[in-house]
């Protein structure tokens, strides 16, 4: 028995349409994967402490670290972190950068800010000196647990 011509044509068009859809899906996913690999190869690397910096790290102390929050005139919450960095070693530091790691209520990282606390205004931190720092964040993660972020020294540059 022969099928009417309109049923045969619609079935044939349907299979071609499904085939084209799956081909486009495979090509799209493959392209996305290749682009992500290429992006990862060129993504900026986070600063890492050198062996020299790791050795000197015990000579640095963060003290009197406090956090506060206030509303800006644009009705944005500004989170401020203030404290002191003390250089108890014998070397000059031209720059010290830290990571402020924001966590959610289960302790998972939800945000990270890279901030310079020494060397912002061509100053150095000499042996035995204390540097005050003030940091302000206007876009903290919404699921942040409202606790003081973890502060880690991310990088240091030694001076003369």
GUMAR-531463 format. One record per atom (N, C-alpha, C): chain; atom name; x, y, z. Coordinates in nm, 3 decimals, padded with zeros to 5 digits. Layout:
// GUMAR-531463
SITE  kette  atom       c1       c2       c3
SITE      A    CA        X        Y        Z
...
***
This chain:
// GUMAR-531463
SITE  kette  atom       c1       c2       c3
SITE      A     N   00.085  -00.117   00.000
SITE      A    CA   00.000   00.000   00.000
SITE      A     C   00.089   00.123   00.000
SITE      A     N   00.055   00.218  -00.077
SITE      A    CA   00.132   00.341  -00.089
SITE      A     C   00.081   00.445   00.010
SITE      A     N   00.177   00.522   00.062
SITE      A    CA   00.140   00.631   00.154
SITE      A     C   00.109   00.755   00.072
SITE      A     N   00.022   00.837   00.122
SITE      A    CA  -00.004   00.963   00.052
SITE      A     C   00.124   01.047   00.048
SITE      A     N   00.147   01.126  -00.057
SITE      A    CA   00.270   01.202  -00.073
SITE      A     C   00.298   01.301   00.040
SITE      A     N   00.198   01.362   00.100
SITE      A    CA   00.223   01.462   00.206
SITE      A     C   00.279   01.397   00.332
SITE      A     N   00.241   01.273   00.367
SITE      A    CA   00.296   01.207   00.485
SITE      A     C   00.442   01.172   00.464
SITE      A     N   00.479   01.126   00.347
SITE      A    CA   00.618   01.088   00.318
SITE      A     C   00.708   01.211   00.326
SITE      A     N   00.665   01.321   00.269
SITE      A    CA   00.746   01.443   00.269
SITE      A     C   00.767   01.497   00.410
SITE      A     N   00.664   01.497   00.492
SITE      A    CA   00.679   01.551   00.628
SITE      A     C   00.770   01.462   00.712
SITE      A     N   00.762   01.330   00.694
SITE      A    CA   00.850   01.238   00.768
SITE      A     C   00.996   01.259   00.726
SITE      A     N   01.018   01.273   00.597
SITE      A    CA   01.154   01.296   00.547
SITE      A     C   01.211   01.427   00.597
SITE      A     N   01.130   01.531   00.597
SITE      A    CA   01.176   01.662   00.647
SITE      A     C   01.204   01.656   00.796
SITE      A     N   01.124   01.581   00.870
SITE      A    CA   01.144   01.568   01.015
SITE      A     C   01.278   01.501   01.044
SITE      A     N   01.312   01.391   00.973
SITE      A    CA   01.440   01.324   00.999
SITE      A     C   01.557   01.413   00.962
SITE      A     N   01.546   01.489   00.853
SITE      A    CA   01.655   01.580   00.816
SITE      A     C   01.668   01.689   00.922
SITE      A     N   01.556   01.741   00.970
SITE      A    CA   01.559   01.845   01.074
SITE      A     C   01.624   01.796   01.202
SITE      A     N   01.590   01.675   01.244
SITE      A    CA   01.648   01.617   01.366
SITE      A     C   01.799   01.595   01.346
SITE      A     N   01.836   01.547   01.229
SITE      A    CA   01.979   01.524   01.199
SITE      A     C   02.057   01.654   01.201
SITE      A     N   02.002   01.759   01.140
SITE      A    CA   02.068   01.891   01.139
SITE      A     C   02.079   01.945   01.282
SITE      A     N   01.974   01.927   01.361
SITE      A    CA   01.977   01.973   01.500
SITE      A     C   02.090   01.907   01.578
SITE      A     N   02.100   01.772   01.568
SITE      A    CA   02.204   01.702   01.642
SITE      A     C   02.344   01.737   01.591
SITE      A     N   02.358   01.757   01.462
SITE      A    CA   02.488   01.798   01.407
SITE      A     C   02.527   01.936   01.461
SITE      A     N   02.432   02.029   01.463
SITE      A    CA   02.459   02.163   01.516
SITE      A     C   02.493   02.157   01.665
SITE      A     N   02.424   02.070   01.738
SITE      A    CA   02.451   02.054   01.880
SITE      A     C   02.593   02.003   01.904
SITE      A     N   02.634   01.901   01.829
SITE      A    CA   02.769   01.845   01.845
SITE      A     C   02.875   01.950   01.809
SITE      A     N   02.854   02.021   01.698
SITE      A    CA   02.950   02.124   01.657
SITE      A     C   02.957   02.235   01.762
SITE      A     N   02.843   02.278   01.814
SITE      A    CA   02.840   02.384   01.916
SITE      A     C   02.910   02.344   02.043
SITE      A     N   02.883   02.224   02.092
SITE      A    CA   02.947   02.177   02.214
SITE      A     C   03.098   02.160   02.195
SITE      A     N   03.138   02.109   02.080
SITE      A    CA   03.281   02.094   02.051
SITE      A     C   03.350   02.230   02.047
SITE      A     N   03.286   02.326   01.983
SITE      A    CA   03.342   02.461   01.976
SITE      A     C   03.354   02.524   02.114
SITE      A     N   03.251   02.507   02.196
SITE      A    CA   03.256   02.562   02.333
SITE      A     C   03.369   02.500   02.413
SITE      A     N   03.387   02.370   02.398
SITE      A    CA   03.494   02.301   02.469
SITE      A     C   03.630   02.352   02.425
SITE      A     N   03.650   02.368   02.295
SITE      A    CA   03.779   02.416   02.245
SITE      A     C   03.806   02.560   02.288
SITE      A     N   03.701   02.642   02.287
SITE      A    CA   03.717   02.781   02.332
SITE      A     C   03.754   02.783   02.480
SITE      A     N   03.690   02.700   02.562
SITE      A    CA   03.722   02.699   02.705
SITE      A     C   03.865   02.652   02.728
SITE      A     N   03.912   02.555   02.652
SITE      A    CA   04.051   02.512   02.665
SITE      A     C   04.146   02.624   02.630
SITE      A     N   04.117   02.696   02.522
SITE      A    CA   04.201   02.807   02.480
SITE      A     C   04.199   02.918   02.585
SITE      A     N   04.082   02.947   02.643
SITE      A    CA   04.072   03.051   02.745
SITE      A     C   04.153   03.012   02.868
SITE      A     N   04.147   02.884   02.907
SITE      A    CA   04.220   02.840   03.026
SITE      A     C   04.370   02.853   03.005
SITE      A     N   04.418   02.832   02.882
SITE      A    CA   04.560   02.848   02.853
SITE      A     C   04.604   02.993   02.865
SITE      A     N   04.513   03.087   02.842
SITE      A    CA   04.547   03.228   02.845
SITE      A     C   04.489   03.303   02.964
SITE      A     N   04.428   03.233   03.058
SITE      A    CA   04.371   03.297   03.176
SITE      A     C   04.484   03.352   03.263
SITE      A     N   04.464   03.469   03.323
SITE      A    CA   04.570   03.524   03.407
SITE      A     C   04.593   03.434   03.529
SITE      A     N   04.717   03.411   03.558
SITE      A    CA   04.751   03.329   03.674
SITE      A     C   04.748   03.415   03.799
SITE      A     N   04.703   03.359   03.908
SITE      A    CA   04.704   03.431   04.034
SITE      A     C   04.848   03.440   04.083
SITE      A     N   04.882   03.551   04.147
SITE      A    CA   05.018   03.563   04.198
SITE      A     C   05.050   03.451   04.296
SITE      A     N   05.173   03.410   04.295
SITE      A    CA   05.216   03.304   04.385
SITE      A     C   05.335   03.355   04.465
SITE      A     N   05.343   03.313   04.589
SITE      A    CA   05.457   03.351   04.671
SITE      A     C   05.581   03.277   04.623
SITE      A     N   05.690   03.350   04.611
SITE      A    CA   05.817   03.287   04.576
SITE      A     C   05.870   03.215   04.701
SITE      A     N   05.969   03.131   04.683
SITE      A    CA   06.030   03.062   04.798
SITE      A     C   06.087   03.165   04.896
SITE      A     N   06.147   03.272   04.842
SITE      A    CA   06.202   03.379   04.926
SITE      A     C   06.091   03.444   05.009
SITE      A     N   05.976   03.468   04.947
SITE      A    CA   05.863   03.528   05.017
SITE      A     C   05.806   03.434   05.122
SITE      A     N   05.798   03.305   05.089
SITE      A    CA   05.747   03.207   05.185
SITE      A     C   05.836   03.202   05.309
SITE      A     N   05.966   03.214   05.289
SITE      A    CA   06.060   03.214   05.401
SITE      A     C   06.042   03.337   05.488
SITE      A     N   06.010   03.451   05.425
SITE      A    CA   05.997   03.578   05.498
SITE      A     C   05.858   03.594   05.562
SITE      A     N   05.761   03.518   05.516
SITE      A    CA   05.622   03.532   05.561
SITE      A     C   05.604   03.533   05.713
SITE      A     N   05.674   03.452   05.792
SITE      A    CA   05.655   03.457   05.937
SITE      A     C   05.692   03.592   06.001
SITE      A     N   05.762   03.677   05.928
SITE      A    CA   05.799   03.809   05.978
SITE      A     C   05.688   03.913   05.962
SITE      A     N   05.581   03.876   05.896
SITE      A    CA   05.469   03.969   05.877
SITE      A     C   05.356   03.932   05.970
SITE      A     N   05.295   04.033   06.027
SITE      A    CA   05.182   04.009   06.117
SITE      A     C   05.069   04.105   06.084
SITE      A     N   04.951   04.049   06.065
SITE      A    CA   04.830   04.131   06.053
SITE      A     C   04.772   04.147   06.192
SITE      A     N   04.744   04.271   06.230
SITE      A    CA   04.696   04.297   06.365
SITE      A     C   04.583   04.400   06.359
SITE      A     N   04.496   04.395   06.459
SITE      A    CA   04.384   04.489   06.475
SITE      A     C   04.295   04.496   06.351
SITE      A     N   04.271   04.381   06.290
SITE      A    CA   04.186   04.377   06.171
SITE      A     C   04.040   04.383   06.213
SITE      A     N   03.968   04.479   06.155
SITE      A    CA   03.827   04.499   06.187
SITE      A     C   03.748   04.517   06.059
SITE      A     N   03.622   04.484   06.066
SITE      A    CA   03.535   04.499   05.950
SITE      A     C   03.413   04.581   05.989
SITE      A     N   03.369   04.663   05.896
SITE      A    CA   03.246   04.739   05.917
SITE      A     C   03.173   04.749   05.783
SITE      A     N   03.047   04.787   05.790
SITE      A    CA   02.967   04.804   05.668
SITE      A     C   02.885   04.930   05.683
SITE      A     N   02.863   04.997   05.571
SITE      A    CA   02.781   05.118   05.571
SITE      A     C   02.713   05.132   05.436
SITE      A     N   02.606   05.208   05.434
SITE      A    CA   02.534   05.234   05.310
SITE      A     C   02.594   05.356   05.242
SITE      A     N   02.614   05.347   05.112
SITE      A    CA   02.663   05.462   05.036
SITE      A     C   02.544   05.549   04.996
SITE      A     N   02.573   05.664   04.939
SITE      A    CA   02.464   05.752   04.897
SITE      A     C   02.386   05.693   04.780
SITE      A     N   02.442   05.591   04.715
SITE      A    CA   02.372   05.520   04.608
SITE      A     C   02.297   05.398   04.660
SITE      A     N   02.284   05.390   04.793
SITE      A    CA   02.216   05.281   04.862
SITE      A     C   02.282   05.145   04.835
SITE      A     N   02.415   05.147   04.825
SITE      A    CA   02.494   05.026   04.811
SITE      A     C   02.562   05.000   04.944
SITE      A     N   02.578   04.874   04.979
SITE      A    CA   02.651   04.841   05.100
SITE      A     C   02.800   04.839   05.070
SITE      A     N   02.874   04.916   05.147
SITE      A    CA   03.020   04.922   05.135
SITE      A     C   03.078   04.847   05.254
SITE      A     N   03.156   04.743   05.228
SITE      A    CA   03.223   04.667   05.334
SITE      A     C   03.365   04.720   05.345
SITE      A     N   03.403   04.760   05.465
SITE      A    CA   03.538   04.813   05.489
SITE      A     C   03.614   04.719   05.582
SITE      A     N   03.740   04.698   05.548
SITE      A    CA   03.829   04.619   05.633
SITE      A     C   03.950   04.706   05.661
SITE      A     N   03.981   04.721   05.789
SITE      A    CA   04.095   04.803   05.832
SITE      A     C   04.184   04.720   05.922
SITE      A     N   04.311   04.754   05.923
SITE      A    CA   04.403   04.684   06.011
SITE      A     C   04.545   04.736   05.996
SITE      A     N   04.636   04.663   06.052
SITE      A    CA   04.778   04.697   06.048
SITE      A     C   04.857   04.577   05.997
SITE      A     N   04.960   04.607   05.920
SITE      A    CA   05.056   04.506   05.880
SITE      A     C   05.189   04.545   05.942
SITE      A     N   05.247   04.455   06.017
SITE      A    CA   05.373   04.483   06.088
SITE      A     C   05.484   04.399   06.026
SITE      A     N   05.593   04.466   05.990
SITE      A    CA   05.711   04.400   05.935
SITE      A     C   05.808   04.376   06.049
SITE      A     N   05.814   04.254   06.099
SITE      A    CA   05.902   04.222   06.211
SITE      A     C   06.037   04.167   06.165
SITE      A     N   06.060   04.167   06.034
SITE      A    CA   06.185   04.116   05.979
SITE      A     C   06.286   04.227   05.957
SITE      A     N   06.391   04.195   05.880
SITE      A    CA   06.501   04.290   05.858
SITE      A     C   06.507   04.341   05.714
SITE      A     N   06.401   04.317   05.637
SITE      A    CA   06.401   04.357   05.496
SITE      A     C   06.295   04.463   05.469
SITE      A     N   06.323   04.545   05.367
SITE      A    CA   06.225   04.643   05.321
SITE      A     C   06.130   04.574   05.223
SITE      A     N   06.003   04.615   05.228
SITE      A    CA   05.903   04.562   05.137
SITE      A     C   05.847   04.676   05.053
SITE      A     N   05.860   04.664   04.922
SITE      A    CA   05.805   04.764   04.831
SITE      A     C   05.657   04.743   04.807
SITE      A     N   05.614   04.618   04.812
SITE      A    CA   05.473   04.587   04.787
SITE      A     C   05.433   04.461   04.862
SITE      A     N   05.311   04.461   04.913
SITE      A    CA   05.251   04.342   04.972
SITE      A     C   05.107   04.340   04.922
SITE      A     N   05.071   04.229   04.858
SITE      A    CA   04.935   04.210   04.807
SITE      A     C   04.872   04.095   04.884
SITE      A     N   04.742   04.108   04.907
SITE      A    CA   04.671   04.002   04.978
SITE      A     C   04.548   03.958   04.899
SITE      A     N   04.502   03.838   04.931
SITE      A    CA   04.374   03.788   04.883
SITE      A     C   04.277   03.800   05.000
SITE      A     N   04.161   03.860   04.975
SITE      A    CA   04.050   03.860   05.070
SITE      A     C   03.953   03.755   05.019
SITE      A     N   03.936   03.649   05.095
SITE      A    CA   03.853   03.537   05.052
SITE      A     C   03.722   03.539   05.129
SITE      A     N   03.613   03.558   05.056
SITE      A    CA   03.479   03.561   05.114
SITE      A     C   03.422   03.419   05.107
SITE      A     N   03.356   03.378   05.216
SITE      A    CA   03.303   03.242   05.224
SITE      A     C   03.153   03.246   05.253
SITE      A     N   03.086   03.137   05.218
SITE      A    CA   02.944   03.123   05.248
SITE      A     C   02.930   03.048   05.380
SITE      A     N   02.807   03.027   05.425
SITE      A    CA   02.784   02.973   05.559
SITE      A     C   02.842   02.833   05.581
SITE      A     N   02.868   02.756   05.474
SITE      A    CA   02.928   02.624   05.489
SITE      A     C   03.080   02.626   05.470
SITE      A     N   03.137   02.745   05.456
SITE      A    CA   03.282   02.758   05.445
SITE      A     C   03.337   02.753   05.303
SITE      A     N   03.250   02.740   05.203
SITE      A    CA   03.296   02.736   05.065
SITE      A     C   03.326   02.878   05.017
SITE      A     N   03.432   02.892   04.938
SITE      A    CA   03.468   03.022   04.883
SITE      A     C   03.364   03.068   04.782
SITE      A     N   03.317   03.194   04.798
SITE      A    CA   03.220   03.250   04.705
SITE      A     C   03.272   03.377   04.638
SITE      A     N   03.388   03.423   04.680
SITE      A    CA   03.447   03.542   04.619
SITE      A     C   03.588   03.563   04.668
SITE      A     N   03.668   03.628   04.582
SITE      A    CA   03.808   03.653   04.616
SITE      A     C   03.847   03.786   04.556
SITE      A     N   03.907   03.870   04.636
SITE      A    CA   03.955   04.000   04.590
SITE      A     C   04.106   04.006   04.611
SITE      A     N   04.177   04.055   04.512
SITE      A    CA   04.322   04.072   04.518
SITE      A     C   04.348   04.220   04.541
SITE      A     N   04.416   04.254   04.653
SITE      A    CA   04.431   04.393   04.693
SITE      A     C   04.575   04.420   04.739
SITE      A     N   04.627   04.536   04.701
SITE      A    CA   04.759   04.580   04.747
SITE      A     C   04.742   04.658   04.877
SITE      A     N   04.817   04.619   04.981
SITE      A    CA   04.807   04.691   05.109
SITE      A     C   04.936   04.767   05.142
SITE      A     N   05.045   04.736   05.074
SITE      A    CA   05.169   04.812   05.088
SITE      A     C   05.215   04.845   04.947
SITE      A     N   05.258   04.970   04.928
SITE      A    CA   05.310   05.010   04.799
SITE      A     C   05.210   05.079   04.710
SITE      A     N   05.097   05.118   04.765
SITE      A    CA   04.996   05.184   04.682
SITE      A     C   05.036   05.327   04.647
SITE      A     N   05.116   05.390   04.732
SITE      A    CA   05.153   05.529   04.708
SITE      A     C   05.305   05.544   04.714
SITE      A     N   05.374   05.451   04.649
SITE      A    CA   05.520   05.450   04.643
SITE      A     C   05.586   05.447   04.780
SITE      A     N   05.518   05.396   04.878
SITE      A    CA   05.579   05.383   05.010
SITE      A     C   05.635   05.242   05.027
SITE      A     N   05.728   05.227   05.116
SITE      A    CA   05.784   05.098   05.151
SITE      A     C   05.753   05.070   05.297
SITE      A     N   05.762   04.945   05.332
SITE      A    CA   05.745   04.905   05.471
SITE      A     C   05.880   04.856   05.518
SITE      A     N   05.943   04.934   05.604
SITE      A    CA   06.077   04.901   05.651
SITE      A     C   06.075   04.805   05.769
SITE      A     N   06.192   04.757   05.806
SITE      A    CA   06.204   04.668   05.922
SITE      A     C   06.149   04.735   06.048
SITE      A     N   06.063   04.664   06.121
SITE      A    CA   06.006   04.716   06.245
SITE      A     C   05.893   04.815   06.225
SITE      A     N   05.856   04.845   06.102
SITE      A    CA   05.752   04.944   06.076
SITE      A     C   05.614   04.879   06.067
SITE      A     N   05.512   04.965   06.086
SITE      A    CA   05.373   04.924   06.077
SITE      A     C   05.304   05.003   05.968
SITE      A     N   05.230   04.935   05.885
SITE      A    CA   05.154   05.001   05.778
SITE      A     C   05.005   04.982   05.805
SITE      A     N   04.931   05.092   05.816
SITE      A    CA   04.786   05.084   05.828
SITE      A     C   04.727   05.059   05.690
SITE      A     N   04.620   04.982   05.684
SITE      A    CA   04.553   04.963   05.556
SITE      A     C   04.403   04.974   05.575
SITE      A     N   04.338   05.023   05.470
SITE      A    CA   04.192   05.036   05.466
SITE      A     C   04.147   04.986   05.329
SITE      A     N   04.060   04.890   05.330
SITE      A    CA   04.008   04.832   05.207
SITE      A     C   03.858   04.854   05.203
SITE      A     N   03.806   04.880   05.085
SITE      A    CA   03.661   04.899   05.069
SITE      A     C   03.613   04.814   04.953
SITE      A     N   03.504   04.742   04.976
SITE      A    CA   03.445   04.656   04.875
SITE      A     C   03.299   04.695   04.857
SITE      A     N   03.261   04.725   04.734
SITE      A    CA   03.121   04.763   04.711
SITE      A     C   03.042   04.655   04.639
SITE      A     N   03.106   04.545   04.605
SITE      A    CA   03.032   04.436   04.540
SITE      A     C   03.078   04.302   04.598
SITE      A     N   03.027   04.271   04.714
SITE      A    CA   03.059   04.143   04.777
SITE      A     C   02.955   04.040   04.733
SITE      A     N   02.990   03.912   04.732
SITE      A    CA   02.894   03.809   04.690
SITE      A     C   02.769   03.810   04.778
SITE      A     N   02.654   03.786   04.717
SITE      A    CA   02.528   03.790   04.791
SITE      A     C   02.515   03.676   04.891
SITE      A     N   02.583   03.563   04.865
SITE      A    CA   02.575   03.450   04.958
SITE      A     C   02.690   03.447   05.058
SITE      A     N   02.762   03.557   05.071
SITE      A    CA   02.870   03.570   05.167
SITE      A     C   02.812   03.559   05.308
SITE      A     N   02.886   03.496   05.400
SITE      A    CA   02.836   03.469   05.535
SITE      A     C   02.846   03.588   05.632
SITE      A     N   02.888   03.703   05.585
SITE      A    CA   02.898   03.827   05.664
SITE      A     C   03.010   03.824   05.767
SITE      A     N   03.092   03.720   05.768
SITE      A    CA   03.206   03.712   05.860
SITE      A     C   03.327   03.778   05.795
SITE      A     N   03.424   03.814   05.877
SITE      A    CA   03.549   03.871   05.826
SITE      A     C   03.610   03.776   05.724
SITE      A     N   03.641   03.825   05.603
SITE      A    CA   03.701   03.736   05.503
SITE      A     C   03.839   03.688   05.550
SITE      A     N   03.881   03.573   05.499
SITE      A    CA   04.016   03.524   05.525
SITE      A     C   04.113   03.613   05.447
SITE      A     N   04.220   03.653   05.511
SITE      A    CA   04.322   03.737   05.448
SITE      A     C   04.451   03.658   05.435
SITE      A     N   04.499   03.643   05.312
SITE      A    CA   04.621   03.568   05.285
SITE      A     C   04.718   03.657   05.208
SITE      A     N   04.845   03.656   05.246
SITE      A    CA   04.945   03.728   05.168
SITE      A     C   04.961   03.652   05.037
SITE      A     N   04.942   03.724   04.927
SITE      A    CA   04.947   03.661   04.795
SITE      A     C   05.080   03.685   04.726
SITE      A     N   05.143   03.796   04.757
SITE      A    CA   05.265   03.833   04.687
SITE      A     C   05.337   03.941   04.766
SITE      A     N   05.469   03.939   04.763
SITE      A    CA   05.548   04.048   04.819
SITE      A     C   05.664   04.079   04.727
SITE      A     N   05.697   04.209   04.726
SITE      A    CA   05.810   04.255   04.647
SITE      A     C   05.906   04.321   04.745
SITE      A     N   06.029   04.272   04.746
SITE      A    CA   06.128   04.324   04.838
SITE      A     C   06.191   04.451   04.784
SITE      A     N   06.221   04.544   04.876
SITE      A    CA   06.287   04.670   04.839
SITE      A     C   06.436   04.664   04.863
SITE      A     N   06.496   04.781   04.867
SITE      A    CA   06.642   04.791   04.886
SITE      A     C   06.686   04.757   05.025
***
